[in-house]
Amino acid sequence: MSTAAPYMRKLLGYFFLIISCLAFALLLVVPFLPMETAEKAAWGGGIFIFAEVTWYLALPLLGKEIIEWTRKCWDLVKAQLLDEEKNTESTAQRSGDHGR
């Protein structure tokens, strides 16, 4: 296997991922366009399907990278949730102690 193949795989995967994210962001604009409701629904549906297809094309191309990135994001979210939970518990304990 040549050294260009992994580079092209990543390049194409990131291309599809960026296009998918842009399409998902474009969905937020569709309701504010000056169109009829039926046209907005059609455009929104078409953009959503396009975004999903490009997302699922990116996943196998960036399999390992996406899994690592998702784990890092999940660990960050989990750490923040646990910190907030600890802060809430300690605040509740402190406020409960003042009432006695």
N, C-alpha and C positions, 0 to 999 in steps of 0.2 A: 504494500500500500504506500502510495506516495505521501510526502509530507504536506502536500497541498490539500488533500482530502479532509483532514480534521479542521484545517483553517476554513475551508469552504463550508463545511458543515456548521461551524460556529457562526460564520458570517451570515449564511442563509437563515439560520435559526434566530439570530438576533434581529435580522431584517424582518422576519415574520412577527416576532414578538413586539417590535416597535410599531409596526403597522397595526397590529391588533390593539395595542394600547391607545394609539391615536384614534382608531375607529371607536373604541369604547368611550374615549373622551368626547368624540364628535356626537355621541348619543345624547350628551348633556345639552347640546346646542339645538338639537332638532325641535324640541317643543316651542322654542322661541322664534322659529323661522316663520315668515309671513306666507303660510300655506293653509290649505283646508285641512281639517282634522284627518280625513282619510289619507291625504297625501303625506302628512306627518307620520301616520301609522305605517304606511308603506315604506317610507324612507327609513324610519326607525327600525322596522323589522328587517329590511335589507341590510342596513349597516350592522345590526346585531348579528345576523347570520354570517356576514363577512368577517366580523371581529372574532366570532367563535371559530370559524374555519381556519383563519390565520393563526389563532392561538393554538389550536390542535395540530397545526402543521409545525409550529415551533417546538412543541413539547418533545416529540421524538428526536428532533435535531439537537436540542439542548438538554436532553434527558438528565445527564449527570449534573450539569451546571444548575438546572432548574431545581432539582432535588436539594442540592446544597444550599441554594439561595432561599428556598422555601423553609428549610430547617432553621437557617439563621434568623429569618423573619419570625418564625414561630417561637423560637427561643427568646427573642426580644419581647414579643407580645406577652409570652408567658411570664417572663421576669417582671414586666411592668404590672401585669395583673396581680401577681403575687405580692409585689411591693405595695400596691394600692390596697390589697386585702389586709396586709399586715398593718398599714397605716390606719385603716378603718377600724380594725380590731383594737389597736392601741388607743385610738381616740375614744372609742366606745368604753373601754375599760377606765380610762381617765375620767370621762364625764360621769360614769357610774359611780366612781369613788367619791366624787364631790357631793353627791346627793346624800351621803350617809352622815 
